[in-house]
C-alpha cells in the first residue's frame, strides 16, 4: 500500500490556468506560477491529496515541445518558484507529480540544434530516430527525422540509445533533488519503448520511496504497461469513454462491461478521469447535465485512482475545437469561485466525495462485485476486511428502488444524503433519487458526513450546451494526443464516422508497415476472435486514425 493507492488527484495545465502567452519569447521570467499558490488550499478543501501538474519546463508553445528539461518555462517563472510551489503543496499534505515529456523534444532542444549546426558531425545524430540527411521537412533543415503524431515540431527521441536513457534518468534525478517531486506522468507512454520504460522504473525505484510512474495510454491491454517492471499506472481512457457515453445513452451495461473488461487485465490501479486537458469537459459532454452527479459518484468509487481536472469541480464547460484546445485549458481566477464548496452544488458534491473517499479504505483497496444492473440503475460493492461499502447510481429522471445484499452490519447510512436504512435478512432496500448516486456505509463502522445537495441544476448555459451537443462522440485518440494545437493532417481531417469498408490487412506486413485502414481491419478481426463486435466497438476503432496508437492497440492483443 502506497500513497498513490489512496490518492485523489487534482490536474492542472499551468500554462492555461495562469493565462500564459501561447508563444514563448524566452525572455525575462514572469512569475505566473506563484498565482497558483492559493489553489493549494482549494485542492485540499475539495478532498484532493495529490496534484498532477504540467507541462512545466521551457518550451516554445503549448509545453510538449520541450526546449530545456531543467528550467521552468519562462512564462511561469523560475526554478525557485517551482521549488517553493512543491514545498507549499507538501506542507499542506499534497503530493506532486510532473508531466514527463520523454518521447520527443522540441526543435529548440540543444541536441537538435547541434544537428542543425553540425549535421553528420554532430555527436547527437543518434539521439533521434531515423535522422536522414538525404531528406528534408517543411522547416527546410536539409534532413528529415521521425516525429510524434505526424508533427515535425516534435522530434522523436531514440529511446534505445544509452546516452538518451542516461540523460532522461539524470533529468528525473534532478527533478527529485531540485523540486522534491513524488512521481511523473509519462506523456505518450503508449509509444514509448518498453526497455526505456524499464530503465525509467529502475530509476524511479532508486530516487525516492514510493515514487510513482503513470503513463498516458489510450487503447490496448493496460497490463502491458502496468506491472512490476514498467509503470505503476496508466490513464484509463476505456472507463473515461464508458462513463460519459453510458449516461448519454442510458446504458449502464456499457460501464459495467468496461469494469469487467478492465478487471480481466489484472489487479491494476488505473488513473481514472472524466476529463483532462485533451478532452472536452464532462459538463459539456453530458447531454443531461444532472448526470454530473452519478458520473462523479462512479469516478470516486469504481476501482482506480480518481482525478479532477481544474475547473470541472465548478461545472464549467469546455468544447474541443478543430484547430485549438484553448477552450479546454482556460485561465481561471479562484476568486470568481469563492464559497463554491457551499454555494455550487457541483463543487459541494466533489468535496463530499473527496471526504468520503479519504475516510473509506474500501474505496481504495476493496474488491469489486456487481450487485444489480439495468440500463438505468447500477449497484456494486467494495469489500475490505469484512466491511462492505455499497454504491448505487441512477441515470433515470425518476426515483428508483433497489434491493441489495449487504455485509454484516445492522444498518447502513448514505454518505451523501444522511439517509439511514435497516438491514433485513441480509439486504437493504434503498431509494435513489433521479439522476443521482449514493455511497452506503455501515453505520458505526465508518465516519458519517454532512449531507450535500447532489442534484446539479439545469442552468441556462447548461441547457444551451445541451441543445448544441455534438451528434457523435469525439475522436478518442485525437483527444488524447498532447498536441491539439499542431496543424491537422490529411488523416486527421478524415471522417471519424467511417462508413466505407475497412481495408483487408496484408498478412505479410508488420503492424508498423500497415496502413491505418489495414490496422483498423486487423484490430476488428482480433476483436471478432474474442466475441461479438458491436457497432459501438467498430466506431471506436474507426474513430482512431492515429497510426502509432493503432499499432500499439493491435500489438496489445495476445
C-alpha positions in Angstrom: 0.0 0.0 0.0 1.4 3.4 -1.1 0.2 7.0 -1.0 -0.9 6.8 -4.7 -3.3 3.9 -4.0 -5.2 6.2 -1.7 -4.8 9.4 -3.6 -7.4 11.6 -5.2 -5.7 13.7 -7.9 -6.2 17.3 -9.0 -4.9 18.0 -12.5 -3.6 21.4 -13.6 -2.4 22.6 -17.0 -0.4 25.5 -15.7 0.2 27.5 -19.0 -3.6 27.6 -19.4 -4.7 28.2 -15.8 -2.2 31.1 -15.4 -3.1 32.7 -18.7 0.4 32.5 -20.1 1.1 33.6 -23.7 0.7 31.0 -26.4 4.3 31.6 -27.6 7.4 31.7 -25.5 9.9 34.5 -26.3 12.4 33.0 -23.9 12.6 36.4 -22.2 12.7 37.6 -18.6 10.8 35.1 -16.4 7.3 36.1 -15.4 6.3 34.6 -12.0 2.8 33.3 -13.0 3.3 30.0 -11.1 3.1 31.9 -7.9 -0.5 32.9 -8.7 -1.4 29.2 -8.3 -0.4 29.1 -4.6 -3.9 30.0 -3.4 -5.2 26.9 -5.3 -3.4 24.6 -2.9 -5.8 25.3 -0.2 -8.7 24.8 -2.6 -7.2 21.5 -3.7 -7.1 20.4 -0.1 -10.6 21.7 0.7 -12.2 19.6 -2.0 -10.5 16.5 -0.7 -7.7 16.0 -3.2 -4.5 14.6 -1.8 -2.2 14.8 -4.9 -1.5 17.2 -7.8 -0.6 16.3 -11.4 0.8 19.5 -12.9 2.3 20.0 -16.3 3.9 20.5 -18.7 6.2 22.8 -16.8 9.5 23.1 -18.5 10.9 25.5 -21.0 9.2 25.1 -24.4 8.2 27.2 -27.4 4.4 26.8 -27.3 2.0 24.5 -25.6 4.6 22.9 -23.4 5.0 19.5 -25.1 7.8 20.6 -27.4 10.5 20.8 -24.7 13.4 23.2 -25.0 15.0 22.6 -21.6 14.1 19.8 -19.2 15.9 21.5 -16.3 14.4 25.0 -16.5 10.9 26.1 -15.6 9.1 27.7 -18.6 10.0 31.4 -18.6 6.3 32.2 -18.9 5.7 30.6 -15.5 8.7 31.8 -13.5 12.0 30.4 -12.2 13.1 27.1 -10.7 13.0 28.7 -7.3 9.3 29.4 -7.8 8.7 25.7 -8.7 10.7 24.5 -5.7 8.7 26.8 -3.4 5.4 25.7 -5.0 6.1 22.0 -4.5 7.1 22.7 -0.9 3.9 24.6 -0.3 1.9 21.6 -1.6 3.9 19.2 0.6 3.3 21.5 3.6 -0.5 21.0 3.0 -0.1 17.2 2.6 -0.5 17.3 -1.2 1.8 15.0 -3.2 3.0 16.4 -6.6 3.8 14.7 -9.9 5.1 16.4 -13.0 4.4 15.8 -16.7 7.4 14.0 -18.2 7.6 14.5 -22.0 10.3 12.0 -22.8 9.1 10.6 -26.1 10.1 13.6 -28.1 11.7 17.1 -27.8 11.1 20.4 -29.4 13.3 21.7 -32.3 14.9 24.2 -29.9 16.3 21.4 -27.7 20.1 21.6 -27.5 20.7 18.2 -29.2 18.5 19.0 -32.2 20.1 22.5 -32.5 23.5 20.8 -32.7 22.4 18.5 -35.5 21.1 21.6 -37.4 24.5 23.2 -37.0 26.9 20.3 -37.4 24.8 17.8 -39.5 26.6 14.4 -39.9 29.4 15.5 -37.5 27.0 16.2 -34.6 27.5 13.8 -31.6 23.7 13.9 -31.2 22.7 12.4 -34.5 21.8 9.1 -32.8 19.8 10.9 -30.1 16.8 10.9 -32.5 15.1 8.3 -34.6 15.8 7.9 -38.3 17.7 11.1 -39.0 18.2 11.2 -42.8 20.5 13.8 -44.3 19.1 12.9 -47.7 15.6 14.1 -46.8 14.0 17.3 -45.8 11.0 18.8 -43.9 8.7 21.8 -44.2 11.3 23.6 -42.0 13.9 23.1 -44.7 16.6 21.7 -42.4 18.2 19.7 -45.1 17.4 16.5 -43.3 14.4 14.6 -42.1 13.6 12.6 -38.9 10.9 10.6 -37.2 8.4 12.6 -35.3 5.4 12.1 -33.0 1.9 12.1 -34.5 3.0 13.4 -37.8 4.2 16.7 -36.4 7.8 17.7 -37.2 7.6 20.2 -34.4 8.0 17.1 -32.1 11.2 15.2 -32.8 11.2 11.6 -31.6 14.0 10.6 -29.2 15.9 7.4 -29.8 15.0 5.8 -26.5 17.2 2.8 -27.2 20.3 5.0 -27.2 22.0 4.6 -23.8 23.1 8.2 -23.9 19.4 9.3 -24.2 18.4 6.9 -21.4 21.1 8.3 -19.1 20.2 11.9 -19.9 16.5 11.3 -19.1 17.3 9.4 -15.9 19.5 12.3 -14.9 16.5 14.7 -15.5 14.4 12.6 -13.2 17.1 12.7 -10.5 17.4 16.4 -11.0 13.6 16.9 -10.6 13.7 14.9 -7.3 16.7 16.6 -5.9 15.7 20.1 -7.0 12.0 20.1 -6.6 11.3 17.0 -4.4 8.6 15.6 -6.6 6.7 12.4 -5.9 6.2 10.9 -9.3 5.9 11.5 -13.1 3.1 11.2 -15.6 4.8 10.0 -18.8 3.4 11.7 -21.9 2.6 9.5 -24.9 3.5 6.3 -23.0 1.7 4.2 -25.5 4.6 4.8 -28.0 7.5 4.7 -25.5 10.0 1.9 -25.9 9.4 -0.8 -23.3 13.0 -1.2 -22.5 13.2 2.5 -22.0 10.3 2.3 -19.5 12.1 -0.4 -17.6 15.1 1.9 -17.2 12.8 4.7 -16.0 11.2 2.3 -13.5 14.6 1.3 -12.2 15.5 4.9 -11.7 12.1 5.6 -10.1 12.7 2.9 -7.6 16.1 4.4 -6.7 15.3 8.1 -6.4 12.5 8.1 -3.8 10.4 5.6 -1.8 7.0 5.1 -3.5 7.9 7.2 -6.5 5.0 6.9 -8.9 5.2 6.4 -12.7 1.9 6.9 -14.5 1.7 6.8 -18.3 -0.6 8.2 -20.9 -2.1 5.2 -22.7 -5.3 5.2 -24.8 -6.1 1.7 -26.1 -4.9 -1.8 -25.5 -4.2 -4.2 -22.7 -3.1 -1.9 -20.0 -1.3 -4.7 -18.2 1.4 -4.5 -20.9 2.4 -1.2 -19.3 1.3 -1.6 -15.7 3.4 -4.2 -14.0 6.4 -4.6 -11.7 8.9 -3.8 -14.5 7.5 -0.7 -16.2 4.7 1.6 -14.9 2.6 1.7 -11.8 -0.5 3.0 -13.6 -1.8 4.4 -16.9 -4.6 6.7 -17.9 -7.9 4.8 -18.0 -9.4 6.0 -21.3 -11.6 2.9 -21.5 -13.5 3.9 -18.4 -13.5 7.6 -19.4 -15.4 6.8 -22.6 -17.8 4.5 -20.8 -18.7 7.0 -18.0 -20.0 9.7 -20.3 -21.5 7.6 -23.1 -23.0 5.2 -20.6 -25.0 8.1 -19.2 -25.7 9.8 -22.5 -27.1 6.5 -23.9 -28.8 5.4 -20.6 -26.6 2.3 -20.8 -25.1 1.2 -17.5 -24.3 -2.1 -19.2 -21.5 -0.3 -21.1 -19.9 0.9 -17.8 -20.3 -2.5 -16.1 -18.9 -4.3 -19.1 -15.9 -1.9 -19.2 -15.2 -2.5 -15.5 -15.2 -6.3 -16.1 -13.0 -5.9 -19.2 -10.5 -3.9 -17.1 -10.7 -6.4 -14.2 -9.8 -9.2 -16.5 -6.5 -7.4 -17.2 -5.4 -8.0 -13.6 -5.3 -6.0 -10.4 -4.4 -2.7 -12.0 -4.7 0.6 -10.1 -5.6 2.8 -13.1 -5.8 6.6 -13.3 -9.5 7.4 -13.7 -10.8 10.6 -15.0 -13.9 12.1 -16.7 -12.0 14.9 -18.5 -8.5 16.4 -18.9 -6.5 18.9 -20.9 -7.0 17.0 -24.1 -10.8 16.1 -24.0 -14.0 18.1 -23.7 -15.2 19.0 -20.2 -17.6 16.5 -18.7 -20.2 19.1 -18.2 -20.1 19.8 -21.9 -20.2 16.1 -22.9 -23.2 15.2 -20.8 -26.5 15.7 -22.6 -28.3 15.7 -19.3 -26.3 18.0 -17.0 -27.9 16.4 -14.0 -25.8 13.3 -14.8 -22.8 15.2 -13.4 -23.7 13.6 -10.0 -23.9 9.9 -10.9 -20.8 10.2 -13.2 -18.7 11.5 -10.3 -20.1 9.1 -7.8 -18.8 6.3 -10.1 -15.5 8.1 -10.7 -14.8 8.2 -7.0 -16.0 4.7 -6.1 -15.0 2.3 -9.0 -11.6 0.6 -8.8 -8.8 3.0 -9.6 -7.4 6.4 -8.6 -9.8 9.3 -9.3 -8.7 12.6 -10.8 -10.4 16.0 -11.2 -9.3 18.4 -13.9 -9.1 22.0 -12.7 -12.3 23.9 -13.1 -14.5 20.9 -13.7 -15.4 20.8 -10.0 -17.2 24.1 -10.7 -19.2 22.6 -13.5 -17.6 24.7 -16.2 -17.8 23.9 -19.9 -15.1 23.4 -22.5 -15.7 22.3 -26.1 -13.0 20.8 -28.2 -12.3 22.9 -31.3 -10.8 21.7 -34.6 -7.5 23.5 -34.5 -7.2 24.5 -30.8 -7.6 23.2 -27.3 -7.6 26.7 -25.8 -11.1 26.4 -24.5 -10.2 23.2 -22.7 -7.3 25.0 -20.9 -8.7 28.3 -19.8 -7.3 30.9 -17.4 -9.4 31.0 -14.2 -9.4 33.3 -11.2 -10.1 31.4 -8.0 -11.7 34.5 -6.5 -14.5 34.0 -9.0 -15.4 30.7 -7.3 -15.3 31.9 -3.6 -17.5 29.8 -1.4 -18.1 27.3 -4.2 -17.9 24.4 -1.8 -21.1 25.7 -0.1 -22.8 27.5 -2.9 -22.0 25.5 -6.1 -23.7 22.0 -6.0 -21.1 20.6 -8.4 -18.2 21.7 -6.1 -20.1 20.6 -3.0 -20.5 17.1 -4.4 -16.8 16.8 -5.4 -15.8 18.0 -1.9 -18.1 15.5 -0.2 -16.9 12.6 -2.4 -13.3 13.6 -1.6 -14.0 13.4 2.1 -15.9 10.1 1.8 -13.0 8.5 -0.2 -10.4 9.6 2.3 -12.4 8.1 5.2 -13.3 4.8 3.4 -10.4 2.5 2.7 -12.6 0.0 0.9 -12.9 2.5 -2.0 -9.1 2.4 -2.4 -8.4 -1.3 -1.6 -11.7 -3.2 -1.6 -12.6 -5.9 -4.0 -15.3 -5.2 -6.6 -18.5 -7.1 -7.1 -21.6 -6.2 -9.2 -24.9 -6.3 -7.3 -27.5 -5.1 -9.6 -27.6 -3.8 -13.2 -30.2 -2.4 -15.6 -29.8 0.3 -18.3 -30.7 3.0 -15.8 -29.6 1.6 -12.4 -26.4 0.1 -11.3 -25.1 -1.1 -7.9 -21.9 -2.7 -6.8 -20.0 -3.4 -3.6 -16.4 -2.7 -2.5 -15.5 -5.2 0.2 -12.5 -4.9 2.5 -11.7 -6.8 5.7 -15.3 -7.8 6.3 -16.6 -4.2 5.6 -19.0 -3.9 2.7 -19.5 -0.5 1.1 -22.4 -0.3 -1.4 -22.6 2.2 -4.3 -25.8 2.9 -6.1 -26.4 5.2 -9.2 -29.5 6.1 -11.1 -29.5 7.8 -14.5 -33.2 8.0 -14.9 -35.4 11.1 -14.5 -37.5 9.2 -11.9 -36.6 7.8 -8.4 -35.7 4.2 -8.4 -35.7 1.4 -5.7 -33.1 -1.3 -5.3 -32.9 -4.3 -3.0 -29.3 -5.3 -2.4 -27.3 -7.8 -0.4 -25.2 -6.3 2.5 -22.4 -7.3 4.8 -22.6 -8.0 8.5 -23.8 -4.5 9.6 -27.2 -4.0 11.0 -27.7 -0.6 9.5 -26.3 1.5 6.6 -26.1 5.2 6.1 -25.9 7.2 2.9 -22.8 9.3 2.9 -24.2 11.9 0.6 -27.7 12.2 1.9 -27.5 11.1 5.6 -30.4 8.7 4.9 -30.3 5.5 7.1 -31.7 2.1 6.2 -32.0 -1.0 8.4 -30.7 -4.4 7.2 -33.4 -7.0 6.9 -32.5 -10.6 6.2 -29.1 -9.6 4.9 -30.4 -7.0 2.5 -31.2 -3.3 2.3 -34.0 -1.7 0.3 -32.9 1.8 -0.8 -34.4 4.6 -2.9 -32.1 6.5 -5.2 -33.2 9.9 -6.3 -33.5 10.8 -10.0 -30.1 11.3 -11.7 -28.1 10.8 -8.6 -25.9 8.3 -6.7 -25.2 7.3 -3.1 -22.5 5.6 -1.1 -23.9 3.3 1.6 -21.6 2.9 4.6 -22.1 0.5 7.5 -23.4 2.7 10.3 -21.0 2.9 13.2 -18.0 1.4 11.2 -17.5 4.5 9.1 -17.5 8.2 9.8 -20.7 10.0 8.8 -20.7 13.0 6.6 -22.8 16.1 6.3 -25.4 15.5 3.6 -25.0 17.6 0.4 -27.2 18.5 -2.5 -26.2 16.1 -5.2 -28.5 17.4 -7.9 -26.9 19.6 -10.5 -29.4 22.3 -11.5 -30.0 22.9 -15.2 -28.7 26.4 -15.7 -29.5 28.4 -18.8 -25.9 27.8 -20.0 -26.3 24.1 -19.4 -29.5 23.9 -21.4 -27.8 25.9 -24.3 -24.9 23.4 -24.2 -27.3 20.5 -24.3 -29.1 21.9 -27.4 -25.7 22.3 -29.1 -24.3 18.9 -28.0 -22.4 17.1 -30.8 -24.2 14.3 -32.6 -21.3 11.9 -32.3 -18.7 11.2 -29.7 -15.4 13.0 -30.1 -12.4 11.2 -31.6 -10.8 9.5 -28.6 -7.3 9.2 -29.9 -7.2 12.7 -31.4 -8.5 14.0 -28.0 -5.8 12.1 -26.1 -2.9 13.5 -28.2 -0.8 16.1 -26.4 -0.6 18.5 -29.4 -4.0 19.6 -30.5 -2.5 22.9 -31.4 -0.4 21.4 -34.2 -1.6 21.6 -37.8 -4.1 19.0 -38.9 -3.0 16.2 -41.2 -5.0 14.7 -44.1 -5.6 11.6 -41.9 -6.9 13.8 -39.0 -9.4 15.5 -41.3 -10.9 12.2 -42.5 -14.4 11.5 -41.3 -14.5 9.9 -37.9 -17.7 8.1 -38.6 -16.2 5.9 -41.4 -18.9 4.2 -43.5 -16.7 2.5 -46.1 -15.4 -1.0 -45.6 -12.1 -1.3 -43.9 -9.1 -2.4 -45.9 -8.1 -6.0 -45.8 -4.9 -6.4 -43.8 -1.9 -7.8 -45.6 -0.6 -10.8 -43.5 2.9 -10.3 -44.9 3.1 -6.8 -43.3 4.2 -6.0 -39.8 1.9 -3.7 -37.8 4.3 -0.8 -38.4 4.1 -1.4 -42.2 0.3 -1.4 -42.3 -1.9 1.5 -43.3 -4.4 3.0 -40.9 -7.2 1.1 -42.7 -5.3 -2.2 -42.5 -4.6 -1.7 -38.8 -8.3 -1.0 -38.2 -9.3 -4.1 -40.0 -6.8 -6.2 -38.2 -8.0 -4.9 -34.8 -11.6 -5.7 -35.7 -10.6 -9.2 -36.7 -8.8 -9.7 -33.3 -11.9 -8.4 -31.5 -14.1 -10.8 -33.5 -12.0 -13.7 -32.3 -12.8 -12.7 -28.7 -16.6 -12.4 -29.2 -19.3 -10.3 -30.9 -18.2 -6.9 -32.3 -20.8 -4.2 -31.6 -21.4 -1.1 -33.7 -20.0 1.0 -30.9 -16.8 -1.1 -30.8 -16.5 -0.6 -34.6 -17.0 3.1 -34.2 -14.3 3.3 -31.5 -11.9 1.6 -33.9 -12.7 3.7 -36.9 -12.5 6.9 -34.8 -8.9 6.1 -34.1 -7.0 7.3 -37.1 -3.6 7.7 -35.5 -1.1 5.2 -36.9 1.2 4.7 -33.8 -1.8 4.3 -31.5 -3.3 1.7 -33.7 0.0 -0.2 -34.0 0.2 -0.4 -30.2 -3.5 -1.4 -29.9 -3.0 -4.2 -32.4 0.1 -5.4 -30.5 -1.8 -5.4 -27.2 -3.9 -8.5 -28.3 -2.5 -11.7 -27.1 
